[in-house]
């Protein structure tokens, strides 16, 4: 690219995607954010498992306008809050999560917690918010043996591929460490519907292992564990 000096080949390639390529689609897809800020946004997308290619990236560029230099700690427009499950937006997202689990799992293989299951002692629920919108939920269930289970992770379908799940999972891992827990575990299913979630957990260091708590292994479900270090 003419006029660009002092940049690595990797940065030049990213600049082509971030600036030159969107110009082909018109000004409405071009980000006004500084190049350095856009490159951090690109890094954030890559690190959190997003598949970035030219046909898709024009739409991603507009998101860089909202990003700040605080990346990769998470998009600053998102905030995480303990959730008491009384708000309608949270309850609607939980209902969507349960429906999705049933739609993607064989009968008798859904272990997602319903509203009452998330309101018992030992379970903490968080919601990710963008302004007044609930864009994601997740929970931590302590097991009483130094371990805990990640539960009810769900991103609102209108906010997929924005790093919501990664942001919340990182928060849950930090919270587990702060509580002095030594292991995080989760149960999930198999098949295409579960692959994005599995990719995120494995990127964070979770590995497949044995059944835990009261779960029974089957041909459908699988168990992942993360050893926590202070």
C-alpha positions as a printed NumPy array, in Angstrom:
array([[  0.   ,   0.   ,   0.   ],
       [  1.494,   3.27 ,  -1.023],
       [  2.212,   5.88 ,   1.596],
       [  2.359,   3.438,   4.507],
       [  5.796,   3.085,   6.04 ],
       [  7.161,   1.735,   9.289],
       [  4.467,  -0.929,   9.611],
       [  5.013,  -4.666,   9.907],
       [  3.617,  -6.946,   7.22 ],
       [  0.981,  -8.13 ,   9.694],
       [ -0.078,  -4.57 ,  10.453],
       [ -0.145,  -3.669,   6.77 ],
       [ -2.4  ,  -6.626,   6.056],
       [ -4.706,  -5.615,   8.858],
       [ -4.747,  -2.018,   7.688],
       [ -5.907,  -3.257,   4.299],
       [ -8.852,  -4.982,   5.953],
       [ -9.585,  -2.187,   8.4  ],
       [ -9.318,   0.815,   6.115],
       [ -8.764,   0.06 ,   2.445],
       [-11.243,  -2.799,   2.089],
       [-14.236,  -1.026,   3.707],
       [-13.77 ,   1.879,   1.295],
       [-14.944,  -0.421,  -1.453],
       [-18.311,  -0.527,   0.3  ],
       [-18.665,   3.223,   0.822],
       [-18.229,   5.624,   3.701],
       [-21.022,   4.039,   5.752],
       [-18.803,   1.048,   6.564],
       [-15.625,   2.985,   7.269],
       [-14.596,   3.42 ,  10.882],
       [-13.586,   6.84 ,  12.14 ],
       [-11.529,   5.326,  14.939],
       [ -7.732,   5.746,  14.892],
       [ -5.797,   2.947,  13.218],
       [ -4.085,   1.896,  16.461],
       [ -7.47 ,   1.544,  18.143],
       [ -8.843,  -0.469,  15.245],
       [ -5.841,  -2.814,  15.356],
       [ -6.569,  -3.487,  19.038],
       [-10.147,  -4.3  ,  18.104],
       [ -8.849,  -6.703,  15.455],
       [ -6.645,  -8.354,  18.096],
       [ -9.618,  -8.667,  20.441],
       [-11.723, -10.395,  17.781],
       [ -8.941, -12.848,  16.935],
       [ -8.129, -13.662,  20.565],
       [-11.757, -14.434,  21.329],
       [-12.242, -16.922,  18.535],
       [-13.938, -14.759,  15.932],
       [-13.251, -15.793,  12.348],
       [-12.373, -12.606,  10.517],
       [-12.387, -12.458,   6.73 ],
       [-12.823,  -9.745,   4.167],
       [-16.508, -10.261,   3.29 ],
       [-17.452, -10.084,   6.984],
       [-15.026,  -7.475,   8.165],
       [-16.742,  -4.412,   6.711],
       [-19.47 ,  -4.823,   9.307],
       [-16.914,  -5.329,  12.099],
       [-15.171,  -2.06 ,  11.254],
       [-18.104,   0.018,  12.388],
       [-17.782,  -1.558,  15.827],
       [-14.29 ,  -0.141,  16.235],
       [-15.77 ,   3.325,  16.617],
       [-17.113,   2.233,  19.979],
       [-13.898,   0.611,  21.185],
       [-11.428,   2.34 ,  23.477],
       [ -7.728,   1.881,  24.169],
       [ -8.619,  -0.37 ,  27.134],
       [ -8.878,  -3.486,  24.964],
       [ -8.299,  -6.465,  25.316],
       [ -9.932,  -6.189,  28.768],
       [-13.325,  -6.273,  27.11 ],
       [-15.472,  -3.806,  25.25 ],
       [-15.882,  -0.799,  27.583],
       [-19.521,  -0.355,  26.584],
       [-20.263,  -3.651,  28.334],
       [-20.594,  -3.875,  32.122],
       [-20.988,  -6.941,  34.342],
       [-23.367,  -6.957,  37.315],
       [-24.569,  -9.49 ,  39.865],
       [-28.114, -10.344,  38.801],
       [-30.962, -11.278,  41.147],
       [-33.022, -12.633,  38.249],
       [-35.942, -10.29 ,  38.874],
       [-35.695,  -8.256,  35.673],
       [-37.741,  -9.234,  32.643],
       [-34.792,  -8.929,  30.191],
       [-32.756, -11.4  ,  32.252],
       [-35.667, -13.795,  32.566],
       [-36.327, -13.66 ,  28.835],
       [-32.698, -14.467,  28.07 ],
       [-32.761, -17.335,  30.566],
       [-35.912, -18.703,  28.9  ],
       [-34.192, -18.44 ,  25.521],
       [-31.202, -20.321,  26.941],
       [-33.363, -23.156,  28.246],
       [-35.254, -23.413,  24.96 ],
       [-31.965, -23.551,  23.066],
       [-30.637, -26.327,  25.288],
       [-33.739, -28.431,  24.779],
       [-33.685, -27.836,  21.029],
       [-30.043, -28.948,  20.753],
       [-30.09 , -31.93 ,  23.133],
       [-31.737, -35.358,  23.197],
       [-34.569, -35.893,  25.706],
       [-33.251, -36.413,  29.206],
       [-29.892, -34.785,  28.485],
       [-30.588, -31.17 ,  29.475],
       [-29.102, -30.133,  32.819],
       [-29.406, -26.361,  32.46 ],
       [-30.733, -24.688,  35.602],
       [-34.119, -23.024,  35.473],
       [-35.03 , -19.874,  37.391],
       [-35.527, -21.673,  40.706],
       [-32.288, -23.606,  40.278],
       [-30.332, -20.39 ,  39.871],
       [-31.842, -18.806,  42.984],
       [-30.518, -21.3  ,  45.524],
       [-27.628, -20.559,  47.911],
       [-24.22 , -21.2  ,  46.414],
       [-25.17 , -19.976,  42.938],
       [-24.147, -16.519,  41.734],
       [-25.55 , -15.1  ,  38.505],
       [-24.129, -12.218,  36.498],
       [-25.531, -10.353,  33.544],
       [-23.603,  -8.446,  30.932],
       [-25.292,  -5.178,  30.032],
       [-24.944,  -2.601,  27.322],
       [-26.854,   0.359,  28.667],
       [-30.238,  -1.037,  29.688],
       [-29.955,  -4.121,  27.48 ],
       [-29.047,  -7.52 ,  28.911],
       [-26.7  ,  -8.988,  26.303],
       [-25.423, -12.026,  28.192],
       [-25.799, -14.104,  31.355],
       [-23.69 , -16.643,  33.2  ],
       [-23.493, -18.271,  36.61 ],
       [-21.09 , -19.9  ,  39.048],
       [-22.299, -22.808,  41.197],
       [-20.038, -23.755,  44.092],
       [-19.758, -27.509,  44.623],
       [-18.378, -27.527,  48.148],
       [-15.168, -29.426,  47.402],
       [-12.979, -26.546,  46.264],
       [-14.569, -26.704,  42.855],
       [-17.342, -24.845,  41.086],
       [-19.385, -25.248,  37.94 ],
       [-19.939, -22.741,  35.168],
       [-23.659, -22.614,  34.381],
       [-26.198, -20.813,  32.195],
       [-23.765, -19.136,  29.813],
       [-25.779, -17.483,  27.04 ],
       [-25.27 , -14.497,  24.765],
       [-28.33 , -12.756,  23.379],
       [-28.62 , -13.651,  19.679],
       [-28.56 ,  -9.968,  18.713],
       [-25.082,  -9.61 ,  20.263],
       [-23.192, -12.675,  19.078],
       [-19.56 , -12.353,  17.964],
       [-18.971,  -9.244,  20.087],
       [-16.915, -10.905,  22.843],
       [-19.752, -11.068,  25.401],
       [-19.197, -14.706,  26.401],
       [-15.418, -14.293,  26.581],
       [-15.765, -11.209,  28.759],
       [-18.132, -12.982,  31.15 ],
       [-16.12 , -16.201,  31.282],
       [-12.983, -14.25 ,  32.164],
       [-14.938, -12.528,  34.941],
       [-16.161, -15.857,  36.315],
       [-12.63 , -17.29 ,  36.294],
       [-11.336, -14.234,  38.183],
       [-14.174, -14.493,  40.697],
       [-13.496, -18.199,  41.257],
       [ -9.833, -17.468,  41.938],
       [-10.76 , -14.646,  44.308],
       [-12.926, -17.091,  46.266],
       [ -9.99 , -19.458,  46.631],
       [-11.51 , -22.156,  44.447],
       [ -9.139, -24.634,  42.847],
       [-11.117, -25.958,  39.886],
       [-13.808, -24.871,  37.451],
       [-15.865, -27.478,  35.618],
       [-18.765, -27.593,  33.209],
       [-21.033, -30.065,  31.496],
       [-22.099, -29.541,  27.909],
       [-23.263, -31.448,  24.87 ],
       [-21.827, -32.599,  21.581],
       [-22.518, -31.524,  18.029],
       [-22.355, -28.384,  15.894],
       [-24.558, -26.298,  18.204],
       [-21.991, -26.664,  20.987],
       [-18.791, -26.134,  19.   ],
       [-18.538, -22.329,  19.422],
       [-18.906, -22.693,  23.182],
       [-16.378, -25.504,  23.342],
       [-13.9  , -23.468,  21.315],
       [-14.162, -20.592,  23.788],
       [-13.633, -22.816,  26.829],
       [-10.695, -24.62 ,  25.281],
       [ -9.111, -21.314,  24.326],
       [ -9.274, -20.403,  28.017],
       [ -7.505, -23.63 ,  29.033],
       [-10.404, -25.969,  29.833],
       [ -9.71 , -29.611,  28.969],
       [-11.98 , -32.63 ,  28.655],
       [-12.129, -34.92 ,  31.676],
       [-14.285, -37.168,  33.811],
       [-17.831, -36.584,  34.972],
       [-18.137, -34.589,  38.188],
       [-20.705, -33.879,  40.914],
       [-23.883, -35.884,  40.185],
       [-23.454, -36.102,  36.414],
       [-23.357, -39.393,  34.579],
       [-21.309, -39.686,  31.399],
       [-23.144, -40.514,  28.176],
       [-22.455, -40.601,  24.459],
       [-23.853, -37.051,  24.192],
       [-22.486, -35.044,  27.058],
       [-18.912, -34.101,  27.851],
       [-17.117, -32.521,  30.781],
       [-14.441, -29.843,  30.804],
       [-12.228, -28.713,  33.674],
       [ -9.873, -25.849,  34.405],
       [ -7.326, -26.018,  37.211],
       [ -7.141, -22.6  ,  38.858],
       [ -3.908, -21.017,  39.911],
       [ -3.656, -17.948,  42.078]])
